[in-house]
């Protein structure tokens, strides 16, 4: 992320995959990376 100057990170995570991910928001700042994290499928289920 730093080397390539990435400003946004689009993920493929779903909140139902783990307890930790249930706390995620659709758009947030990840403390581990200096980029805005976008989670567009966060609310999807296995059926989606």
C-alpha positions as CSV (number, residue, x, y, z in Angstrom):
1,X,0.0,0.0,0.0
2,X,2.7,2.5,0.9
3,X,5.0,1.5,-2.0
4,X,2.3,1.9,-4.6
5,X,0.6,4.9,-2.9
6,X,-2.7,3.1,-2.8
7,X,-5.5,5.4,-1.3
8,X,-8.4,2.9,-1.4
9,X,-8.6,-0.8,-0.7
10,X,-11.6,-2.7,-1.9
11,X,-12.2,-6.0,0.0
12,X,-14.3,-9.0,-0.5
13,X,-15.1,-9.7,3.1
14,X,-18.5,-10.5,4.6
15,X,-19.4,-9.7,8.2
16,X,-20.8,-13.2,8.8
17,X,-17.4,-14.8,8.2
18,X,-16.1,-14.0,11.7
19,X,-16.8,-12.2,14.9
20,X,-14.2,-9.6,14.2
21,X,-15.7,-8.8,10.8
22,X,-19.1,-8.1,12.3
23,X,-17.5,-4.9,13.7
24,X,-16.5,-3.7,10.2
25,X,-18.3,-0.8,8.5
26,X,-18.8,-0.5,4.7
27,X,-16.2,2.4,4.6
28,X,-13.6,2.6,7.3
29,X,-10.0,3.4,8.1
30,X,-7.9,0.3,8.8
31,X,-5.3,1.0,11.4
32,X,-3.0,-1.6,9.8
33,X,-2.8,0.2,6.4
34,X,-2.8,3.9,5.5
35,X,-5.8,3.5,3.1
36,X,-9.5,3.8,3.1
37,X,-11.0,0.3,3.3
38,X,-14.2,-0.2,1.3
39,X,-16.2,-3.4,2.1
40,X,-18.9,-3.4,-0.6
41,X,-20.2,-7.0,0.1
42,X,-20.1,-6.8,3.9
43,X,-23.8,-7.6,4.3
44,X,-24.0,-10.3,1.8
45,X,-24.9,-13.9,2.8
46,X,-23.8,-17.2,1.3
47,X,-26.9,-17.1,-0.8
48,X,-26.1,-13.7,-2.4
